[in-house]
Amino acid sequence: GYEVEETDITRTELYTADEVWMTGTAAEISPVTVIDNREIGDGKPGKVAMAIKERFMDIVCGKVPEYADWIDYVN
């Protein structure tokens, strides 16, 4: 697992981050590679962001049985 901390950060911290991603209802998990025309990390989606996105998609698509109760299917 990953240790998570919710906190305010500065633009400088964003610019110098190894990885940045956004999350939300519509965005789900969206890696960010450029902010204010500045490349983040190596300019590609990072390993952590992609691992979280993959796990999230598996859960919301019903592929992870232990989270089956998170899903309400609509017919």
Secondary structure, DSSP 8 states (H G I E B T S, - for coil): ----------HHHHHT-S-EEEEETTTEEEEE-EETTEE-TTSS--HHHHHHHHHHHHHHTT--GGGGGG-----
